Amino acid sequence: MENKKTNQKKKQGKSLTKKITGWLHLWLGLVSGIIVLTVTLSGTVFVFCDEIIDLCGGSAKYVQAPANAKKMTPEELLAQFHKQAPDRKAFYFDTYKEADRSFRVASASKPPKDKNAEKTAKPKGKERGPRGVFAYHYLNPYTGKIIGSTKSYEFFYVVAHIHAQLLAGKFGKTVVGVASIIFFIQLIGGLILWWPKKWNKTTRTTAFKIKSGTKWRRKNYDFHNVFGFYSLLPAVFITITGLIMAYKVLSDLTQEAFGGAADAHTIAEKYEPRFDPEKKALSFTAFIDKNFKEFPEAQQIRMSIPRNDSATVYHVVAAEFIGLKSIVGGKSMETNKYTGNEINYPKEVQMHEVIEHMNFDLHVGYWGGMFGKIFTFVIGIICTSLPVTGFLIWWGRRNKSPKKTKEIKNIHQHRKEGHHEQLV
């Protein structure tokens, strides 16, 4: 009787919950796999964008500082830049406290002039429409000569937009959002499927370790299960922070929960100075001197270059290090172009910026310096591998050799026949 009960339990196999979860895990994974792989891989590559951009800058990041020489002003350097690169338009610059650091300009190539631009479609190809191709140019701050350039800025701009919208605008953003929700469900479903029916020495070893001396199919299965489990919590966290950026509803809820204003940009406009053609804007040089004095620990200052004269707010960052999207040991500010002073926004507007930057830092791994980047990069690699290892598990089962199944059936048949002969 006991043997019969044991056999019945074995025959029952997986529970209904695991069967449904397994079915969803499989088909949701097959439907969203390519998108999830693209999104996770592009996000993983973006983690080290600052280090790669600096590497691409090479020796152009530094110059030989002449004795007793004075650096040219930002205005003079920008004038020299546009003279040497007339086909480009600068939109911000980086200047450094060190005497041997070059002056860096972020710019976009100007789209070709077209008198019928309003009637025709946006130009395709190299110029990528009206925004042009992004690049960094490095200038000698003592002579104004361009000494190097890199389009690594453009590369990471494209990578970021693949990650956020697959370079397909609003439709792509929707697809990425849906795929991210599916990935979140997949992570929870994976935990349910991973969870052993009974906890013992054997199941603990299987659940937490990759078995050595096995064939590639078993190793692939272990990689999917074991690494999937170890990366679960950070992967869920990264997915949630990504969804907050993707969906305004979630972003607004996060802002309200932590004391930020959902409509911060609308509120902010009320506190910004009005354009006055009679007033003269403070020079970039005055801004630089003022911020290096107010933030003595800052080694780098970034300033936005307004698109037109009617803009009254300059975006200024003063910090030890300023990357493409990261700030180390410093502050980001919106400043009055007439006075150079930081605009005194209400607390909820200031909190909006803090929460937005914090969510981004948590998503990309900037929260913990180099350790945070490495940790996020490793999790990104694992998340990128999950659709691949999951697909290989399904494909392996789908194409399981019928030869082994036939051999097992023959063995059982021979055993039955032998038993029958003994009875006769």
Secondary structure, 3 states (H helix, E strand, C coil): CHHHHHHHHHHHCCCHHHHHHHHHHHHHHHHHHHHHHHHHHHHHHHCCHHHHHHHHHHHHHECCCCCCCCCCCHHHHHHHHHHHCCCEEEEEEEEECCCCECEEEEEEECCCCCCCCCCCCCCCCCCCHHHCCEEEEEECCCCCCEEEEECHHHHHHHHHHHHHHCCCHHHHHHHHHHHHHHHHHHHHHHHHHHCCCCCCHHHHHHHHCCCCCCCHHHHHHHHHHHHHHHCHHHHHHHHHHHHHHHCHHHHHHHHHHCCCCCCHHHHHHCCCCCCCCCCCCCCHHHHHHHHHHHCCCCCEEEEECCCCCCCCEEEEEEEEEECCCCEEEEEEEEEECCCCCECCCCHHHHHHHHHHHHHHHHHHCHHHHHHHHHHHHHHHHHHHHHHHHHHHHHHHHHCCCHHHHHHHHHHHHHHHHHHHHHHC
